[in-house]
């Protein structure tokens, strides 16, 4: 079965990764940032080696987000980020092919253990099964 595994973050988290602390996120040191990249790289390498990895990407900061919706008049309303009212957004994801929910949960637990600075918000790692198009709902 295919699964979407998602990690979350906020604009403050991205700022913290640039070394700019705030009341919502600690500043990362270069050492902490490199440890995080090495940890996530090892996960990616392991998933590629097992054949479970279909795709995985980190996403640009929320400040580079654009929302497109239809207004009451049916015309597009386009809003550029950042969005202070948004708590957290998708920060990165993996599309995985795993034999079971238990296996993908093991992977998500490993992702959740990613190192970071003290005070870092502990967001949940979200697992969503991907529908196969044959009427799964």
C-alpha positions in Angstrom: 0.0 0.0 0.0 1.1 3.5 -0.7 1.3 6.1 2.1 1.9 9.9 2.3 4.1 10.6 5.4 4.1 14.3 6.2 6.1 16.6 8.5 4.9 20.0 9.6 6.4 23.4 10.3 5.8 27.1 10.6 7.4 30.2 9.2 9.0 30.6 12.7 10.6 27.2 12.3 12.2 28.1 9.0 13.4 31.4 10.5 14.9 29.4 13.4 16.7 27.2 10.9 18.4 30.4 9.6 19.5 31.1 13.2 16.7 33.6 14.0 15.0 32.6 17.3 11.6 33.8 18.2 9.1 33.1 21.0 7.7 30.3 18.7 10.9 28.6 17.6 14.5 28.3 18.8 17.5 29.2 16.7 19.4 26.3 15.1 23.2 26.2 15.2 25.1 25.1 12.1 25.9 21.8 13.9 22.3 21.1 14.7 21.2 21.9 11.1 23.8 19.6 9.7 22.8 16.8 12.2 19.2 17.1 11.0 20.2 17.0 7.3 22.4 13.9 8.0 19.6 12.2 9.9 17.0 12.8 7.3 19.5 11.8 4.5 20.1 8.5 6.3 16.3 7.9 6.4 16.0 8.7 2.7 19.0 6.4 1.9 17.5 3.5 3.9 14.1 3.9 2.3 15.6 4.0 -1.2 17.7 0.9 -0.4 14.6 -1.1 0.8 12.6 0.1 -2.3 9.9 1.7 -0.1 10.7 5.3 -1.2 8.7 6.5 -4.2 9.3 10.2 -3.6 10.3 12.6 -0.8 10.9 16.3 -0.7 11.4 19.2 1.7 9.2 22.2 0.9 10.0 25.9 0.7 9.1 28.1 3.7 5.5 29.2 4.2 6.4 32.7 3.1 6.7 31.4 -0.4 3.2 29.9 -0.3 0.3 31.0 -2.5 -3.4 30.3 -1.8 -5.9 30.2 -4.7 -9.6 30.0 -3.9 -12.8 31.1 -5.5 -14.5 34.2 -4.2 -18.3 34.5 -3.8 -18.4 35.9 -7.3 -16.7 32.8 -8.7 -13.4 34.6 -9.6 -10.1 33.5 -8.3 -8.8 35.2 -5.1 -5.0 34.8 -4.8 -3.2 35.4 -1.6 0.6 35.2 -1.1 2.2 34.2 2.2 3.2 34.3 4.9 0.0 33.5 6.8 0.1 34.5 10.4 -3.2 32.9 11.1 -1.8 29.5 9.9 -0.3 27.5 12.7 1.6 24.9 10.8 1.9 23.8 7.2 3.4 20.9 5.3 7.2 21.2 5.5 8.1 18.0 3.8 6.8 14.6 2.7 7.5 11.1 1.6 5.4 8.9 -0.7 6.2 5.4 0.5 5.2 1.9 -0.6 5.1 -0.2 2.5 3.8 -3.7 3.3 1.7 -2.5 6.3 0.5 0.4 8.4 2.8 -1.0 11.1 5.8 -0.6 8.9 5.0 3.0 7.8 4.4 3.8 11.5 7.9 2.5 12.4 9.3 4.9 9.7 7.2 7.8 11.0 8.5 7.1 14.5 12.0 7.3 13.2 11.3 10.6 11.5 9.8 12.0 14.7 13.1 11.3 16.5 15.0 13.8 14.2 17.4 15.8 16.2 17.0 19.5 16.7 17.7 22.3 19.2 16.2 22.3 22.7 12.8 23.9 22.7 11.9 22.7 19.2 8.1 22.1 18.7 7.4 18.4 18.6 4.9 18.2 15.7 3.2 14.9 14.9 4.4 13.0 11.8 1.2 12.4 9.8 0.5 9.2 7.9 -2.2 9.1 5.2 -3.0 6.1 3.1 -3.1 7.0 -0.6 -6.2 5.8 -2.4 -5.6 3.5 -5.3 -8.3 5.0 -7.5 -10.5 2.0 -7.3 -13.1 3.6 -5.2 -11.3 3.6 -1.8 -12.9 6.1 0.5 
